[in-house]
Amino acid sequence: MGEASGATDGSAERLGVGTGGGGGGNEKKWLRKLTSATVNTAVLRDLISRTPMLWYLGERTGTIFRPCARREPVEALHAVRAVAIGPFHRADRGLPFPDDAKLPFMRYLQDQCGLDVDGYVEALCLERDRLRCEFADDGSDGPAVEILDDEAKLLEMLLLDSCFILVVSLMLSKAGTGGDADSVTRAASISKDYFILHMAVAQHADDIKLDMLVLENQVPFGAIKLLAASCPGLKLRNSVEELVLGCFDDICPKRARRGADSAAAGEFHHVLHLFHWSRVSKDKYFVLSTPRKLLKIKKESERLFPCSMELRRSAVWFREASSSCGDLDMWFWRHPASPVAVMTVPCFHVHEYSAAVLHNLLAFEKHFYWAHGACVTAHVARMEGLIRCPQDAAMLRKRGVLASTRRTDTELVALFRELGEETVGARLPDDYGEMLDAVAGHRGRLVSAWCGGFVLHFFPSPWVAVSLAVAAALIFVPSMLQTVYTMFGYFKSN
């Protein structure tokens, strides 16, 4: 008992706990260390780094940043064309809308919507730390660091850029305004200043919308919502989210969700995050762990989808999906008793801007898949597998699941191959692995291979099947009518 007591006393001394009445503040140092938030954060960070199942918590916190390690051809897809939003393109020259050109947009909100600039800046000051955390630190970008570290420059940037985005959304969005705001719009439409702004925006509308979808060309969406709340004369039919989304109704991929559902989605970090949310399928393509199906795949080549012609030889028929489900989802259906499988794919429209939009969506998912899923990454990986040669692209065009008026079949193959390079090494959701496993299981059936080969050999074109059906009808129908007429005459004579 004496030894135990001595050990206890020694432990108390090592912890710094005074056994006497003295010691003052020193006797509480151990307690302050145990309850320190800094120590707790450091310990948790160390646990995250040593726990593979918590890999998704180790990502960077800033949601607006300049993607690093980009290849030169890809870097051009992240360049801005009309306006610099946020700190990372502030040093770009020759843009149609520099900072000085944004001042009339702020003035418009003051005159037409009653913007309280002082109140808005005060609200920004209260939220400054939270808004600042949305920007990732990039020590290699001197002008951006200077803006982010200077409170006055940061607030000025947020003020001008938020005013620009809100006014442009009012001009370009199909959601529009309602109620009393209609009269405000009519009054503003006859003013010279509004006419100048509207024509300037209309001239560069396409470039502005694409610039608003560049990952590093963003400001926190919370600043835009604060701005709308600081305009008592602004009456919107719908939410600010729906107003901004209305600018991109003519941008592919098409919507899968409406802005009215945004309340349940929580807070959006920026416009690209909002655009991404509106285009991806609900409750699908989340990445919670390393997909079980993909763990079994050893070679990178085995992760690729079979091409369209290979699937056709395995009796997989392609069908165009409804446009209401968005452009970034597909389904694979098969029945154990049927040799035929069906792959339902939405029609994917490829435009000149498609590469830039998809690259920025892929860059967003690459860093934030743990929170926002990997729908675009999975779809691009599947499309890269389906389109490996011009014959694949031509066949998918005929089936109505691929459309492009500006690109040839060879150019489409090159586009998806380049996009597919951005998905190498990316974490893919379980949905991708499960569909890949289902396709492999179907292709492994001999009856499916026989059925697909039979159809391709004897019915290589839909017109062959139609011609045979017409020929059969021309032979069978007259014979059937002759038989019925003969039987009718026999019964009549009896």
C-alpha positions in Angstrom: 0.0 0.0 0.0 2.9 2.3 0.8 4.5 1.7 -2.6 1.2 2.4 -4.4 0.8 5.6 -2.4 4.3 6.6 -3.3 3.7 5.9 -7.0 0.5 8.0 -6.9 2.3 10.9 -5.4 5.1 10.7 -8.0 2.6 10.7 -10.8 0.9 13.7 -9.3 4.2 15.6 -9.2 5.0 14.7 -12.9 1.6 16.1 -13.9 2.3 19.3 -12.1 -0.6 18.9 -9.6 0.4 20.5 -6.3 -0.3 18.3 -3.3 0.1 21.2 -1.0 -1.9 24.4 -1.0 0.7 26.4 -3.0 1.7 26.5 -6.6 -0.7 29.2 -7.9 -1.3 29.1 -11.6 1.3 26.3 -12.2 -0.9 23.7 -10.7 -3.5 24.3 -13.5 -1.2 24.1 -16.5 -1.8 20.5 -17.1 -5.6 21.1 -17.1 -5.3 24.0 -19.5 -3.2 21.9 -21.8 -5.8 19.0 -21.8 -8.7 21.4 -22.6 -6.8 23.5 -25.1 -8.6 23.9 -28.5 -5.3 24.2 -30.3 -4.0 20.9 -28.9 -7.3 19.2 -29.7 -7.2 20.4 -33.3 -3.6 19.3 -33.7 -4.4 15.8 -32.3 -7.5 15.4 -34.6 -5.5 16.5 -37.6 -2.9 13.9 -36.8 -5.6 11.2 -36.4 -7.0 12.1 -39.8 -3.6 11.7 -41.4 -3.1 8.3 -39.8 -6.7 7.0 -40.5 -7.3 5.9 -44.1 -11.1 5.8 -43.6 -11.0 9.6 -42.8 -9.2 10.5 -46.1 -12.0 12.8 -47.1 -11.5 15.0 -44.1 -8.0 15.9 -45.0 -8.8 18.0 -48.0 -8.2 21.7 -48.2 -10.9 23.9 -46.7 -10.8 26.8 -49.2 -13.4 26.3 -52.0 -12.1 29.0 -54.3 -8.6 28.4 -55.6 -6.5 28.1 -58.6 -6.0 24.4 -59.5 -2.4 23.4 -59.5 -0.5 20.9 -61.7 -2.6 21.7 -64.7 -1.4 20.7 -68.2 -0.9 23.5 -70.7 -3.8 22.6 -72.9 -6.1 22.4 -69.9 -4.9 25.8 -68.5 -6.5 27.6 -71.4 -9.9 26.2 -70.4 -9.6 27.9 -67.0 -8.8 31.4 -68.5 -11.4 34.2 -68.2 -12.6 36.0 -71.3 -14.7 39.0 -70.1 -14.5 39.6 -66.3 -12.3 38.8 -63.3 -14.3 37.7 -60.3 -12.4 37.1 -57.1 -8.7 37.7 -56.5 -7.0 35.2 -58.8 -7.5 36.9 -62.2 -7.3 40.5 -60.9 -4.0 41.1 -62.7 -5.4 40.0 -66.1 -5.3 42.8 -68.7 -7.6 43.6 -71.6 -10.8 42.3 -70.1 -14.0 44.1 -71.2 -15.1 44.5 -67.5 -12.3 45.7 -65.3 -13.0 47.0 -61.8 -13.8 50.5 -62.9 -16.5 49.1 -65.3 -18.2 47.5 -62.3 -19.0 50.8 -60.6 -22.1 51.5 -62.7 -23.5 48.1 -61.7 -23.3 49.1 -58.0 -24.8 52.5 -58.9 -27.7 50.8 -60.7 -28.5 48.8 -57.5 -28.4 52.0 -55.5 -30.8 53.9 -57.8 -33.2 51.2 -58.8 -33.2 48.7 -55.9 -32.3 51.0 -52.9 -29.0 49.3 -52.1 -27.7 50.5 -48.7 -23.9 50.4 -49.5 -22.9 51.3 -45.9 -25.2 48.6 -44.4 -23.9 46.0 -46.9 -20.3 46.8 -46.2 -21.0 46.6 -42.5 -22.6 43.1 -43.0 -19.5 42.1 -45.0 -17.3 43.2 -42.1 -19.2 41.0 -39.7 -18.9 38.0 -42.0 -15.3 38.8 -43.2 -13.6 35.9 -41.5 -16.1 33.4 -42.8 -16.0 34.8 -46.3 -12.2 35.0 -46.3 -12.0 31.3 -45.5 -13.7 30.5 -48.8 -10.5 31.5 -50.6 -7.6 29.1 -50.5 -4.2 30.6 -49.7 -1.9 30.6 -52.8 1.5 32.0 -51.9 2.7 31.9 -55.5 0.0 34.5 -56.6 1.2 37.8 -55.3 -1.7 40.0 -56.4 -4.2 37.6 -54.9 -2.4 37.4 -51.6 -2.2 41.2 -51.4 -6.0 41.4 -51.9 -6.9 38.7 -49.4 -4.5 40.0 -46.7 -5.8 43.6 -47.0 -9.2 44.0 -45.4 -10.1 47.1 -47.4 -9.2 45.5 -50.7 -11.0 42.3 -49.8 -14.2 44.2 -49.0 -13.9 46.3 -52.1 -13.5 43.2 -54.2 -16.6 41.5 -52.6 -18.7 44.7 -53.1 -17.9 45.2 -56.8 -18.0 41.5 -57.8 -21.3 40.8 -55.9 -22.9 43.8 -57.5 -21.8 42.7 -61.0 -23.0 39.2 -60.5 -26.4 40.2 -59.1 -27.1 42.8 -61.9 -25.9 40.4 -64.6 -28.2 37.8 -63.2 -31.2 40.2 -63.3 -30.4 41.0 -66.9 -29.7 37.5 -68.2 -31.8 35.2 -66.0 -35.0 33.8 -67.2 -36.3 33.6 -63.7 -36.7 37.4 -63.6 -38.4 39.5 -61.1 -42.0 40.0 -60.1 -44.4 42.2 -58.5 -43.3 45.8 -57.9 -40.0 45.0 -59.5 -41.6 44.8 -62.9 -42.3 48.6 -62.8 -38.8 49.2 -61.6 -37.4 47.3 -64.6 -39.7 49.2 -67.0 -38.5 52.5 -65.5 -34.9 51.4 -65.7 -35.2 50.2 -69.2 -35.8 53.8 -70.5 -32.8 55.2 -68.7 -29.6 55.8 -70.6 -27.4 54.2 -68.0 -29.4 51.0 -67.9 -29.4 50.8 -71.7 -25.6 51.1 -71.8 -25.1 48.4 -69.1 -27.6 46.1 -70.8 -26.0 46.4 -74.2 -22.5 45.9 -72.8 -23.6 42.8 -71.0 -25.5 41.5 -74.0 -22.5 41.9 -76.2 -20.4 39.7 -73.9 -23.2 37.6 -72.4 -21.8 34.2 -73.5 -18.3 34.9 -72.2 -19.6 36.3 -68.9 -21.6 33.2 -68.2 -18.7 31.0 -68.9 -16.4 33.1 -66.7 -18.9 32.7 -63.9 -18.3 28.9 -64.1 -14.5 29.0 -63.8 -13.4 27.5 -60.5 -10.9 30.2 -59.4 -13.1 33.0 -60.8 -15.6 33.1 -57.9 -16.7 35.0 -54.8 -18.5 33.5 -51.9 -22.2 33.0 -52.6 -23.0 34.3 -49.1 -21.8 37.7 -50.2 -24.3 37.7 -53.1 -27.2 36.8 -50.8 -26.2 39.5 -48.3 -26.2 42.0 -51.2 -29.7 40.9 -52.3 -30.9 41.3 -48.7 -29.5 44.8 -48.6 -31.6 45.9 -51.6 -35.1 46.6 -50.2 -36.4 47.5 -53.6 -35.4 44.2 -55.2 -38.5 41.9 -55.4 -37.7 38.4 -56.7 -40.2 35.8 -57.8 -38.0 33.1 -56.6 -34.8 32.7 -54.5 -31.5 34.3 -55.3 -30.3 30.8 -56.2 -33.0 30.4 -58.8 -32.2 33.8 -60.2 -28.6 33.0 -60.7 -29.3 29.5 -62.1 -31.7 31.2 -64.6 -28.6 32.6 -66.4 -27.4 29.1 -67.3 -30.6 27.6 -68.7 -29.1 27.5 -72.1 -25.8 26.0 -70.9 -25.3 22.2 -71.2 -25.4 20.0 -69.3 -29.0 20.6 -68.5 -30.6 20.9 -65.1 -31.4 17.9 -63.0 -32.8 19.9 -60.1 -34.6 23.3 -59.7 -33.6 26.2 -57.5 -36.7 25.7 -55.4 -35.0 22.6 -53.9 -32.0 24.6 -52.9 -33.3 25.2 -49.3 -32.7 21.6 -48.4 -29.3 21.6 -50.0 -27.7 23.9 -47.4 -25.4 26.8 -48.2 -23.6 27.1 -51.5 -20.0 28.1 -51.6 -20.1 30.0 -55.0 -21.8 30.0 -58.4 -19.9 27.0 -59.7 -21.0 25.0 -56.7 -24.6 26.0 -57.3 -24.3 25.1 -61.0 -22.8 21.8 -60.1 -25.6 21.0 -57.6 -28.3 21.8 -60.2 -26.8 19.5 -62.8 -26.1 16.3 -60.8 -28.6 13.6 -59.8 -30.1 13.7 -56.4 -28.9 11.2 -53.8 -26.5 9.5 -56.2 -22.8 9.3 -56.9 -21.6 10.0 -53.4 -18.1 8.9 -52.5 -18.1 7.7 -48.9 -15.3 5.1 -49.2 -13.2 3.4 -51.8 -15.8 1.6 -53.9 -15.9 -2.2 -53.2 -16.3 -3.1 -56.8 -13.3 -1.1 -57.9 -11.1 -2.7 -55.2 -11.3 -5.9 -57.2 -10.0 -4.2 -60.3 -6.2 -4.4 -60.6 -5.5 -2.8 -64.0 -6.4 0.7 -64.9 -7.7 -0.5 -68.3 -10.3 -2.7 -66.6 -11.9 0.4 -65.1 -12.9 1.6 -68.6 -16.4 1.0 -69.9 -16.5 -1.2 -73.0 -17.0 0.8 -76.1 -20.4 1.2 -77.8 -19.6 -1.3 -80.6 -18.4 -3.9 -78.1 -21.6 -3.5 -76.1 -23.7 -3.8 -79.3 -22.0 -7.1 -80.0 -23.1 -8.2 -76.6 -26.8 -7.4 -77.3 -26.9 -4.1 -75.4 -29.4 -1.7 -76.9 -29.0 2.1 -76.3 -32.0 4.2 -75.6 -32.3 7.9 -75.1 -33.4 8.9 -71.6 -35.9 11.6 -70.7 -34.6 15.1 -70.6 -36.2 15.7 -67.2 -33.5 13.6 -65.5 -30.6 15.8 -66.5 -27.6 15.0 -68.8 -25.2 13.4 -66.3 -26.9 10.1 -65.4 -27.3 6.7 -67.1 -28.9 3.4 -66.2 -28.1 -0.2 -67.2 -31.0 -2.7 -67.1 -30.8 -6.5 -67.7 -33.0 -9.5 -66.7 -31.6 -12.9 -66.0 -34.1 -14.5 -68.4 -33.4 -12.1 -71.2 -30.3 -12.2 -73.5 -30.8 -8.4 -74.2 -29.8 -5.5 -71.9 -30.7 -1.9 -72.2 -28.5 1.1 -71.4 -30.5 4.3 -71.0 -28.4 7.4 -71.6 -29.5 11.1 -71.8 -28.7 12.9 -75.0 -25.4 14.6 -74.3 -25.1 17.9 -76.4 -21.5 18.9 -77.1 -20.9 22.6 -77.8 -17.7 24.7 -78.3 -17.8 25.6 -74.6 -18.4 22.1 -73.3 -14.8 21.3 -72.7 -14.3 24.4 -70.5 -17.4 23.8 -68.4 -16.7 20.1 -67.9 -13.1 20.7 -67.0 -14.1 23.1 -64.2 -16.8 20.8 -62.9 -14.2 18.0 -62.8 -11.7 20.2 -61.0 -14.4 21.1 -58.4 -15.2 17.4 -57.9 -11.6 16.4 -57.7 -11.1 18.4 -54.5 -14.6 18.2 -53.0 -16.0 14.8 -54.0 -16.2 13.9 -50.3 -18.8 16.5 -49.8 -20.5 16.9 -53.2 -20.1 13.6 -54.9 -18.4 12.6 -58.2 -21.3 12.6 -60.7 -19.5 14.5 -63.5 -16.3 12.4 -63.0 -18.3 9.1 -63.2 -20.2 10.3 -66.3 -17.1 11.4 -68.1 -15.3 8.2 -67.3 -18.3 6.2 -68.8 -18.5 8.4 -71.9 -14.8 8.0 -72.4 -15.2 4.3 -72.4 -18.2 4.3 -74.7 -16.6 6.6 -77.3 -13.2 5.2 -78.3 -13.4 5.4 -82.1 -15.4 7.4 -84.7 -17.6 4.4 -85.3 -18.7 4.6 -81.6 -19.5 8.3 -81.9 -21.5 7.7 -85.2 -23.5 4.9 -83.6 -24.4 6.9 -80.5 -25.4 9.8 -82.7 -27.9 7.6 -84.5 -29.2 6.3 -81.2 -29.9 9.9 -80.1 -27.6 9.8 -77.0 -24.9 12.1 -78.5 -25.4 15.3 -80.4 -23.0 17.9 -81.8 -23.3 20.1 -84.9 -19.8 21.6 -84.7 -17.6 18.6 -84.0 -16.9 15.6 -86.2 -16.9 12.0 -84.8 -13.1 12.1 -84.6 -13.1 15.3 -82.7 -15.6 13.9 -80.2 -13.4 10.9 -79.6 -10.4 13.3 -78.9 -12.6 15.5 -76.6 -13.7 12.6 -74.3 -10.2 11.2 -74.3 -8.8 14.5 -73.1 -11.6 14.8 -70.5 -10.9 11.2 -69.4 -7.3 12.1 -68.6 -8.7 14.4 -65.9 -10.4 11.4 -64.2 -7.3 9.2 -64.0 -6.6 8.5 -60.3 -9.9 10.2 -59.2 -12.1 8.5 -56.7 -15.2 7.1 -58.3 -18.5 6.3 -56.6 -20.0 2.9 -55.9 -22.5 3.6 -58.7 -19.8 3.5 -61.3 -18.3 0.2 -59.9 -21.8 -1.4 -59.7 -22.7 -0.5 -63.3 -19.2 -1.7 -64.5 -19.8 -5.0 -62.7 -23.3 -5.4 -64.2 -22.0 -4.7 -67.7 -19.2 -7.2 -67.3 -21.6 -9.8 -66.0 -23.9 -9.3 -69.0 -21.0 -9.5 -71.5 -19.8 -12.8 -69.9 -23.0 -14.6 -70.9 -22.7 -16.7 -74.1 -26.4 -16.2 -75.0 -25.9 -12.4 -75.0 -22.9 -12.7 -77.2 -24.7 -15.0 -79.6 -27.8 -12.8 -79.7 -25.7 -9.7 -80.4 -23.7 -11.4 -83.1 -26.8 -12.7 -84.7 -28.5 -9.3 -84.9 -25.3 -7.6 -86.2 -24.8 -10.3 -88.9 -28.4 -10.6 -90.2 -29.7 -7.2 -89.2 -26.7 -4.8 -89.5 -29.0 -1.8 -90.1 -32.4 -0.9 -88.8 -33.5 -0.5 -92.4 -32.8 -4.2 -93.0 -35.2 -5.1 -90.2 -37.8 -2.7 -91.5 -37.5 -4.1 -95.1 -37.9 -7.7 -93.8 -40.9 -6.7 -91.8 -42.5 -5.0 -94.8 -41.8 -7.9 -97.0 -43.3 -10.3 -94.4 -46.3 -8.2 -94.1 -46.8 -8.1 -97.9 -46.6 -11.9 -98.1 -48.6 -12.7 -94.9 -51.4 -10.2 -95.0 -52.7 -11.1 -98.5 -52.5 -14.8 -97.7 -54.4 -14.2 -94.5 -57.1 -12.3 -96.2 -57.4 -15.0 -98.9 -57.8 -17.6 -96.2 -60.4 -15.6 -94.3 -62.3 -14.9 -97.6 -62.3 -18.7 -98.5 -63.5 -19.7 -95.1 -66.2 -17.1 -95.1 -67.5 -18.4 -98.5 -67.5 -21.9 -97.2 -69.5 -21.1 -94.2 -71.9 -19.0 -96.2 -72.6 -21.8 -98.7 -73.4 -24.3 -95.9 
